[in-house]
Amino acid sequence: MRTLYLAVGLSYIVTGLFVALLFVFVFRRRFSGHFWGAALVAIVGSFVGGLVDFFFDDLIRILTAINGVFNIFPPLIAASLLLTVFSYLSERKDEYGD
């Protein structure tokens, strides 16, 4: 059972890193802390999405699941949402100086 939790946790971390890479290097968004700041926020967002998945499991299970174990959409959506907010706040900080 521990290996299942480890696999899901690692999947959330990889999902968060992927979203951070996407936002920093593909969308060219600026963040406080550059890539590592974005990665930290995206990983936290991915775990928040995992909690959403846990609490609304019945509804989300109806929508979709990968192999019946890992649902990628809640962590992906939450990580993207948190990174969008963090990017907005980082840009606002740059406008007013450090």
A tleap script that builds the chain and sets N, CA, C and O, in Angstrom:
source leaprc.protein.ff14SB
mol = sequence {
  NMET ARG THR LEU TYR LEU ALA VAL GLY LEU
  SER TYR ILE VAL THR GLY LEU PHE VAL ALA
  LEU LEU PHE VAL PHE VAL PHE ARG ARG ARG
  PHE SER GLY HIE PHE TRP GLY ALA ALA LEU
  VAL ALA ILE VAL GLY SER PHE VAL GLY GLY
  LEU VAL ASP PHE PHE PHE ASP ASP LEU ILE
  ARG ILE LEU THR ALA ILE ASN GLY VAL PHE
  ASN ILE PHE PRO PRO LEU ILE ALA ALA SER
  LEU LEU LEU THR VAL PHE SER TYR LEU SER
  GLU ARG LYS ASP GLU TYR GLY CASP
}
set mol.1.N position { 0.820 -1.202 0.000 }
set mol.1.CA position { 0.000 0.000 0.000 }
set mol.1.C position { 0.861 1.262 0.000 }
set mol.1.O position { 0.495 2.276 -0.594 }
set mol.2.N position { 2.026 1.183 0.685 }
set mol.2.CA position { 2.909 2.350 0.706 }
set mol.2.C position { 3.446 2.663 -0.683 }
set mol.2.O position { 3.655 3.828 -1.024 }
set mol.3.N position { 3.669 1.628 -1.482 }
set mol.3.CA position { 4.185 1.881 -2.819 }
set mol.3.C position { 3.146 2.607 -3.680 }
set mol.3.O position { 3.502 3.386 -4.564 }
set mol.4.N position { 1.874 2.351 -3.419 }
set mol.4.CA position { 0.822 3.060 -4.143 }
set mol.4.C position { 0.860 4.545 -3.797 }
set mol.4.O position { 0.787 5.395 -4.685 }
set mol.5.N position { 0.973 4.860 -2.499 }
set mol.5.CA position { 1.049 6.265 -2.080 }
set mol.5.C position { 2.309 6.932 -2.620 }
set mol.5.O position { 2.276 8.095 -3.023 }
set mol.6.N position { 3.407 6.204 -2.628 }
set mol.6.CA position { 4.658 6.737 -3.172 }
set mol.6.C position { 4.518 7.013 -4.668 }
set mol.6.O position { 4.962 8.053 -5.157 }
set mol.7.N position { 3.913 6.097 -5.377 }
set mol.7.CA position { 3.733 6.271 -6.820 }
set mol.7.C position { 2.824 7.460 -7.126 }
set mol.7.O position { 3.100 8.231 -8.045 }
set mol.8.N position { 1.750 7.611 -6.366 }
set mol.8.CA position { 0.836 8.743 -6.586 }
set mol.8.C position { 1.532 10.045 -6.225 }
set mol.8.O position { 1.411 11.025 -6.959 }
set mol.9.N position { 2.268 10.082 -5.099 }
set mol.9.CA position { 3.007 11.279 -4.711 }
set mol.9.C position { 4.044 11.673 -5.752 }
set mol.9.O position { 4.176 12.849 -6.090 }
set mol.10.N position { 4.777 10.695 -6.256 }
set mol.10.CA position { 5.759 10.976 -7.310 }
set mol.10.C position { 5.079 11.447 -8.595 }
set mol.10.O position { 5.615 12.289 -9.315 }
set mol.11.N position { 3.915 10.907 -8.875 }
set mol.11.CA position { 3.165 11.349 -10.051 }
set mol.11.C position { 2.745 12.805 -9.912 }
set mol.11.O position { 2.778 13.557 -10.886 }
set mol.12.N position { 2.344 13.213 -8.690 }
set mol.12.CA position { 1.992 14.613 -8.457 }
set mol.12.C position { 3.209 15.516 -8.610 }
set mol.12.O position { 3.105 16.607 -9.170 }
set mol.13.N position { 4.348 15.077 -8.123 }
set mol.13.CA position { 5.575 15.872 -8.252 }
set mol.13.C position { 5.962 16.024 -9.717 }
set mol.13.O position { 6.307 17.119 -10.160 }
set mol.14.N position { 5.908 14.941 -10.461 }
set mol.14.CA position { 6.248 15.000 -11.890 }
set mol.14.C position { 5.251 15.882 -12.643 }
set mol.14.O position { 5.636 16.639 -13.534 }
set mol.15.N position { 3.976 15.783 -12.284 }
set mol.15.CA position { 2.965 16.635 -12.920 }
set mol.15.C position { 3.250 18.108 -12.635 }
set mol.15.O position { 3.176 18.940 -13.539 }
set mol.16.N position { 3.576 18.433 -11.383 }
set mol.16.CA position { 3.907 19.812 -11.027 }
set mol.16.C position { 5.136 20.312 -11.762 }
set mol.16.O position { 5.154 21.447 -12.240 }
set mol.17.N position { 6.170 19.476 -11.859 }
set mol.17.CA position { 7.375 19.875 -12.591 }
set mol.17.C position { 7.079 20.086 -14.075 }
set mol.17.O position { 7.604 21.012 -14.692 }
set mol.18.N position { 6.247 19.232 -14.637 }
set mol.18.CA position { 5.876 19.386 -16.044 }
set mol.18.C position { 5.150 20.707 -16.280 }
set mol.18.O position { 5.435 21.418 -17.243 }
set mol.19.N position { 4.215 21.027 -15.399 }
set mol.19.CA position { 3.471 22.277 -15.544 }
set mol.19.C position { 4.416 23.471 -15.389 }
set mol.19.O position { 4.294 24.453 -16.121 }
set mol.20.N position { 5.350 23.395 -14.447 }
set mol.20.CA position { 6.324 24.477 -14.266 }
set mol.20.C position { 7.193 24.640 -15.506 }
set mol.20.O position { 7.431 25.759 -15.959 }
set mol.21.N position { 7.664 23.529 -16.053 }
set mol.21.CA position { 8.454 23.601 -17.290 }
set mol.21.C position { 7.653 24.223 -18.425 }
set mol.21.O position { 8.169 25.037 -19.190 }
set mol.22.N position { 6.413 23.838 -18.524 }
set mol.22.CA position { 5.543 24.363 -19.565 }
set mol.22.C position { 5.366 25.878 -19.419 }
set mol.22.O position { 5.496 26.615 -20.397 }
set mol.23.N position { 5.072 26.336 -18.212 }
set mol.23.CA position { 4.840 27.760 -17.992 }
set mol.23.C position { 6.115 28.587 -18.161 }
set mol.23.O position { 6.070 29.680 -18.725 }
set mol.24.N position { 7.247 28.080 -17.680 }
set mol.24.CA position { 8.483 28.861 -17.704 }
set mol.24.C position { 9.116 28.860 -19.089 }
set mol.24.O position { 9.500 29.918 -19.587 }
set mol.25.N position { 9.232 27.699 -19.717 }
set mol.25.CA position { 9.996 27.607 -20.950 }
set mol.25.C position { 9.157 27.648 -22.226 }
set mol.25.O position { 9.675 28.025 -23.277 }
set mol.26.N position { 7.910 27.281 -22.169 }
set mol.26.CA position { 7.072 27.313 -23.368 }
set mol.26.C position { 6.252 28.597 -23.413 }
set mol.26.O position { 6.240 29.296 -24.426 }
set mol.27.N position { 5.560 28.907 -22.304 }
set mol.27.CA position { 4.732 30.116 -22.260 }
set mol.27.C position { 5.532 31.361 -21.919 }
set mol.27.O position { 5.018 32.475 -22.012 }
set mol.28.N position { 6.807 31.178 -21.517 }
set mol.28.CA position { 7.714 32.295 -21.190 }
set mol.28.C position { 7.150 33.220 -20.115 }
set mol.28.O position { 7.264 34.441 -20.221 }
set mol.29.N position { 6.552 32.649 -19.095 }
set mol.29.CA position { 6.029 33.441 -17.979 }
set mol.29.C position { 7.152 33.694 -16.991 }
set mol.29.O position { 8.049 32.864 -16.842 }
set mol.30.N position { 7.112 34.826 -16.321 }
set mol.30.CA position { 8.126 35.177 -15.326 }
set mol.30.C position { 7.578 34.936 -13.932 }
set mol.30.O position { 6.423 35.250 -13.643 }
set mol.31.N position { 8.416 34.375 -13.070 }
set mol.31.CA position { 8.029 34.047 -11.705 }
set mol.31.C position { 9.104 34.517 -10.745 }
set mol.31.O position { 10.281 34.585 -11.100 }
set mol.32.N position { 8.694 34.839 -9.531 }
set mol.32.CA position { 9.670 35.071 -8.475 }
set mol.32.C position { 10.337 33.732 -8.187 }
set mol.32.O position { 9.659 32.720 -8.013 }
set mol.33.N position { 11.644 33.729 -8.138 }
set mol.33.CA position { 12.356 32.473 -7.940 }
set mol.33.C position { 12.606 31.734 -9.237 }
set mol.33.O position { 13.147 30.628 -9.221 }
set mol.34.N position { 12.232 32.311 -10.342 }
set mol.34.CA position { 12.409 31.739 -11.682 }
set mol.34.C position { 11.812 30.334 -11.747 }
set mol.34.O position { 10.687 30.118 -11.295 }
set mol.35.N position { 12.554 29.383 -12.304 }
set mol.35.CA position { 11.995 28.045 -12.494 }
set mol.35.C position { 11.680 27.366 -11.163 }
set mol.35.O position { 10.625 26.747 -11.024 }
set mol.36.N position { 12.581 27.474 -10.177 }
set mol.36.CA position { 12.387 26.752 -8.922 }
set mol.36.C position { 11.213 27.295 -8.124 }
set mol.36.O position { 10.526 26.535 -7.442 }
set mol.37.N position { 10.975 28.587 -8.197 }
set mol.37.CA position { 9.793 29.146 -7.558 }
set mol.37.C position { 8.526 28.634 -8.208 }
set mol.37.O position { 7.558 28.284 -7.533 }
set mol.38.N position { 8.549 28.595 -9.538 }
set mol.38.CA position { 7.395 28.069 -10.276 }
set mol.38.C position { 7.202 26.582 -9.991 }
set mol.38.O position { 6.070 26.118 -9.850 }
set mol.39.N position { 8.301 25.834 -9.906 }
set mol.39.CA position { 8.200 24.399 -9.639 }
set mol.39.C position { 7.605 24.140 -8.256 }
set mol.39.O position { 6.768 23.252 -8.095 }
set mol.40.N position { 8.029 24.904 -7.273 }
set mol.40.CA position { 7.505 24.720 -5.924 }
set mol.40.C position { 6.002 24.993 -5.872 }
set mol.40.O position { 5.243 24.226 -5.280 }
set mol.41.N position { 5.587 26.083 -6.492 }
set mol.41.CA position { 4.160 26.422 -6.498 }
set mol.41.C position { 3.360 25.387 -7.293 }
set mol.41.O position { 2.254 25.019 -6.896 }
set mol.42.N position { 3.909 24.923 -8.398 }
set mol.42.CA position { 3.199 23.924 -9.210 }
set mol.42.C position { 3.072 22.590 -8.477 }
set mol.42.O position { 2.040 21.926 -8.579 }
set mol.43.N position { 4.107 22.191 -7.742 }
set mol.43.CA position { 4.040 20.935 -6.986 }
set mol.43.C position { 3.007 21.045 -5.877 }
set mol.43.O position { 2.237 20.113 -5.646 }
set mol.44.N position { 2.987 22.189 -5.185 }
set mol.44.CA position { 1.965 22.398 -4.154 }
set mol.44.C position { 0.580 22.357 -4.798 }
set mol.44.O position { -0.343 21.742 -4.263 }
set mol.45.N position { 0.442 23.014 -5.946 }
set mol.45.CA position { -0.839 22.990 -6.656 }
set mol.45.C position { -1.236 21.597 -7.089 }
set mol.45.O position { -2.416 21.250 -7.074 }
set mol.46.N position { -0.265 20.804 -7.473 }
set mol.46.CA position { -0.552 19.435 -7.865 }
set mol.46.C position { -1.082 18.628 -6.686 }
set mol.46.O position { -2.021 17.846 -6.838 }
set mol.47.N position { -0.485 18.815 -5.512 }
set mol.47.CA position { -0.980 18.113 -4.329 }
set mol.47.C position { -2.349 18.638 -3.904 }
set mol.47.O position { -3.181 17.864 -3.429 }
set mol.48.N position { -2.596 19.923 -4.063 }
set mol.48.CA position { -3.934 20.473 -3.783 }
set mol.48.C position { -4.949 19.828 -4.716 }
set mol.48.O position { -6.052 19.471 -4.301 }
set mol.49.N position { -4.569 19.683 -5.970 }
set mol.49.CA position { -5.446 18.991 -6.912 }
set mol.49.C position { -5.686 17.551 -6.511 }
set mol.49.O position { -6.778 17.017 -6.710 }
set mol.50.N position { -4.659 16.916 -5.941 }
set mol.50.CA position { -4.825 15.561 -5.439 }
set mol.50.C position { -5.814 15.500 -4.284 }
set mol.50.O position { -6.591 14.552 -4.174 }
set mol.51.N position { -5.782 16.517 -3.421 }
set mol.51.CA position { -6.762 16.578 -2.332 }
set mol.51.C position { -8.173 16.775 -2.873 }
set mol.51.O position { -9.128 16.187 -2.366 }
set mol.52.N position { -8.296 17.603 -3.900 }
set mol.52.CA position { -9.602 17.778 -4.542 }
set mol.52.C position { -10.071 16.438 -5.109 }
set mol.52.O position { -11.242 16.076 -4.999 }
set mol.53.N position { -9.144 15.722 -5.708 }
set mol.53.CA position { -9.462 14.401 -6.232 }
set mol.53.C position { -9.919 13.459 -5.121 }
set mol.53.O position { -10.848 12.673 -5.306 }
set mol.54.N position { -9.261 13.546 -3.971 }
set mol.54.CA position { -9.619 12.683 -2.847 }
set mol.54.C position { -11.011 13.001 -2.315 }
set mol.54.O position { -11.796 12.088 -2.057 }
set mol.55.N position { -11.326 14.289 -2.146 }
set mol.55.CA position { -12.599 14.664 -1.550 }
set mol.55.C position { -13.782 14.564 -2.515 }
set mol.55.O position { -14.911 14.318 -2.090 }
set mol.56.N position { -13.527 14.753 -3.807 }
set mol.56.CA position { -14.599 14.658 -4.799 }
set mol.56.C position { -14.392 13.438 -5.697 }
set mol.56.O position { -14.658 13.480 -6.898 }
set mol.57.N position { -13.920 12.370 -5.100 }
set mol.57.CA position { -13.552 11.170 -5.838 }
set mol.57.C position { -14.710 10.579 -6.627 }
set mol.57.O position { -14.524 10.155 -7.768 }
set mol.58.N position { -15.889 10.545 -6.048 }
set mol.58.CA position { -17.021 9.935 -6.737 }
set mol.58.C position { -17.374 10.676 -8.020 }
set mol.58.O position { -17.616 10.060 -9.058 }
set mol.59.N position { -17.400 11.988 -7.940 }
set mol.59.CA position { -17.716 12.789 -9.113 }
set mol.59.C position { -16.622 12.688 -10.166 }
set mol.59.O position { -16.908 12.536 -11.354 }
set mol.60.N position { -15.389 12.770 -9.738 }
set mol.60.CA position { -14.278 12.748 -10.684 }
set mol.60.C position { -14.106 11.370 -11.303 }
set mol.60.O position { -13.747 11.256 -12.475 }
set mol.61.N position { -14.356 10.329 -10.531 }
set mol.61.CA position { -14.230 8.970 -11.065 }
set mol.61.C position { -15.172 8.757 -12.235 }
set mol.61.O position { -14.854 8.039 -13.182 }
set mol.62.N position { -16.310 9.375 -12.159 }
set mol.62.CA position { -17.265 9.279 -13.263 }
set mol.62.C position { -16.687 9.923 -14.522 }
set mol.62.O position { -16.900 9.450 -15.638 }
set mol.63.N position { -15.947 11.022 -14.311 }
set mol.63.CA position { -15.419 11.765 -15.453 }
set mol.63.C position { -14.282 11.019 -16.153 }
set mol.63.O position { -14.356 10.751 -17.352 }
set mol.64.N position { -13.235 10.686 -15.403 }
set mol.64.CA position { -12.121 9.974 -16.029 }
set mol.64.C position { -11.128 9.493 -14.999 }
set mol.64.O position { -11.070 10.036 -13.895 }
set mol.65.N position { -10.353 8.493 -15.334 }
set mol.65.CA position { -9.270 7.987 -14.490 }
set mol.65.C position { -8.279 7.243 -15.376 }
set mol.65.O position { -8.665 6.613 -16.360 }
set mol.66.N position { -7.018 7.320 -15.023 }
set mol.66.CA position { -5.976 6.606 -15.747 }
set mol.66.C position { -5.697 5.304 -15.011 }
set mol.66.O position { -5.232 5.323 -13.871 }
set mol.67.N position { -5.970 4.209 -15.631 }
set mol.67.CA position { -5.793 2.869 -15.069 }
set mol.67.C position { -6.535 2.673 -13.754 }
set mol.67.O position { -6.185 1.779 -12.984 }
set mol.68.N position { -7.535 3.474 -13.483 }
set mol.68.CA position { -8.305 3.328 -12.272 }
set mol.68.C position { -7.586 3.725 -10.992 }
set mol.68.O position { -8.124 3.528 -9.902 }
set mol.69.N position { -6.372 4.285 -11.097 }
set mol.69.CA position { -5.590 4.622 -9.906 }
set mol.69.C position { -5.301 6.109 -9.829 }
set mol.69.O position { -5.511 6.720 -8.781 }
set mol.70.N position { -4.832 6.697 -10.897 }
set mol.70.CA position { -4.337 8.072 -10.879 }
set mol.70.C position { -5.138 8.923 -11.859 }
set mol.70.O position { -5.166 8.646 -13.058 }
set mol.71.N position { -5.780 9.951 -11.342 }
set mol.71.CA position { -6.525 10.882 -12.176 }
set mol.71.C position { -5.666 12.117 -12.368 }
set mol.71.O position { -5.355 12.812 -11.401 }
set mol.72.N position { -5.285 12.394 -13.589 }
set mol.72.CA position { -4.324 13.459 -13.855 }
set mol.72.C position { -4.951 14.851 -13.886 }
set mol.72.O position { -4.244 15.844 -13.714 }
set mol.73.N position { -6.237 14.942 -14.098 }
set mol.73.CA position { -6.829 16.253 -14.309 }
set mol.73.C position { -6.864 17.162 -13.082 }
set mol.73.O position { -6.523 18.336 -13.224 }
set mol.74.N position { -7.251 16.706 -11.890 }
set mol.74.CA position { -7.233 17.635 -10.749 }
set mol.74.C position { -5.858 18.203 -10.430 }
set mol.74.O position { -5.752 19.413 -10.229 }
set mol.75.N position { -4.771 17.380 -10.370 }
set mol.75.CA position { -3.480 17.991 -10.101 }
set mol.75.C position { -3.019 18.904 -11.230 }
set mol.75.O position { -2.385 19.929 -10.978 }
set mol.76.N position { -3.328 18.545 -12.456 }
set mol.76.CA position { -2.931 19.371 -13.590 }
set mol.76.C position { -3.654 20.710 -13.576 }
set mol.76.O position { -3.040 21.749 -13.818 }
set mol.77.N position { -4.932 20.694 -13.298 }
set mol.77.CA position { -5.713 21.930 -13.249 }
set mol.77.C position { -5.298 22.803 -12.074 }
set mol.77.O position { -5.123 24.011 -12.231 }
set mol.78.N position { -5.138 22.202 -10.898 }
set mol.78.CA position { -4.771 22.990 -9.723 }
set mol.78.C position { -3.363 23.568 -9.856 }
set mol.78.O position { -3.140 24.722 -9.490 }
set mol.79.N position { -2.419 22.797 -10.367 }
set mol.79.CA position { -1.060 23.302 -10.556 }
set mol.79.C position { -1.057 24.452 -11.563 }
set mol.79.O position { -0.372 25.454 -11.354 }
set mol.80.N position { -1.803 24.318 -12.636 }
set mol.80.CA position { -1.881 25.388 -13.633 }
set mol.80.C position { -2.538 26.635 -13.060 }
set mol.80.O position { -2.092 27.753 -13.319 }
set mol.81.N position { -3.593 26.444 -12.285 }
set mol.81.CA position { -4.281 27.585 -11.684 }
set mol.81.C position { -3.385 28.319 -10.688 }
set mol.81.O position { -3.306 29.547 -10.708 }
set mol.82.N position { -2.713 27.568 -9.821 }
set mol.82.CA position { -1.826 28.210 -8.856 }
set mol.82.C position { -0.660 28.913 -9.545 }
set mol.82.O position { -0.252 29.994 -9.119 }
set mol.83.N position { -0.120 28.314 -10.605 }
set mol.83.CA position { 0.971 28.967 -11.324 }
set mol.83.C position { 0.501 30.226 -12.035 }
set mol.83.O position { 1.253 31.196 -12.122 }
set mol.84.N position { -0.705 30.232 -12.535 }
set mol.84.CA position { -1.245 31.430 -13.169 }
set mol.84.C position { -1.370 32.566 -12.161 }
set mol.84.O position { -1.000 33.703 -12.454 }
set mol.85.N position { -1.886 32.265 -10.988 }
set mol.85.CA position { -2.008 33.286 -9.936 }
set mol.85.C position { -0.630 33.748 -9.487 }
set mol.85.O position { -0.409 34.945 -9.301 }
set mol.86.N position { 0.310 32.802 -9.310 }
set mol.86.CA position { 1.663 33.153 -8.887 }
set mol.86.C position { 2.363 34.006 -9.934 }
set mol.86.O position { 3.087 34.938 -9.582 }
set mol.87.N position { 2.163 33.708 -11.206 }
set mol.87.CA position { 2.749 34.503 -12.275 }
set mol.87.C position { 2.206 35.920 -12.252 }
set mol.87.O position { 2.957 36.883 -12.409 }
set mol.88.N position { 0.907 36.045 -12.057 }
set mol.88.CA position { 0.286 37.365 -11.984 }
set mol.88.C position { 0.853 38.170 -10.819 }
set mol.88.O position { 1.160 39.353 -10.968 }
set mol.89.N position { 0.991 37.532 -9.665 }
set mol.89.CA position { 1.536 38.227 -8.503 }
set mol.89.C position { 3.012 38.562 -8.691 }
set mol.89.O position { 3.471 39.606 -8.229 }
set mol.90.N position { 3.761 37.686 -9.364 }
set mol.90.CA position { 5.174 37.956 -9.625 }
set mol.90.C position { 5.340 39.144 -10.562 }
set mol.90.O position { 6.225 39.976 -10.356 }
set mol.91.N position { 4.496 39.233 -11.592 }
set mol.91.CA position { 4.567 40.365 -12.510 }
set mol.91.C position { 4.211 41.658 -11.816 }
set mol.91.O position { 4.813 42.695 -12.091 }
set mol.92.N position { 3.248 41.613 -10.924 }
set mol.92.CA position { 2.862 42.815 -10.174 }
set mol.92.C position { 4.017 43.263 -9.276 }
set mol.92.O position { 4.242 44.461 -9.107 }
set mol.93.N position { 4.738 42.322 -8.709 }
set mol.93.CA position { 5.882 42.656 -7.860 }
set mol.93.C position { 6.961 43.337 -8.695 }
set mol.93.O position { 7.590 44.289 -8.232 }
set mol.94.N position { 7.183 42.860 -9.926 }
set mol.94.CA position { 8.188 43.449 -10.800 }
set mol.94.C position { 7.821 44.863 -11.197 }
set mol.94.O position { 8.713 45.681 -11.420 }
set mol.95.N position { 6.539 45.182 -11.294 }
set mol.95.CA position { 6.117 46.517 -11.672 }
set mol.95.C position { 6.447 47.549 -10.590 }
set mol.95.O position { 6.759 48.700 -10.896 }
set mol.96.N position { 6.379 47.134 -9.342 }
set mol.96.CA position { 6.595 48.056 -8.240 }
set mol.96.C position { 7.996 47.965 -7.656 }
set mol.96.O position { 8.290 48.619 -6.655 }
set mol.97.N position { 8.854 47.174 -8.258 }
set mol.97.CA position { 10.235 47.066 -7.792 }
set mol.97.C position { 10.387 45.962 -6.780 }
set mol.97.O position { 9.409 45.397 -6.292 }
set mol.98.N position { 11.646 45.665 -6.472 }
set mol.98.CA position { 11.920 44.580 -5.525 }
set mol.98.C position { 11.857 45.153 -4.187 }
set mol.98.O position { 12.053 44.442 -3.201 }
savepdb mol mol.pdb
quit
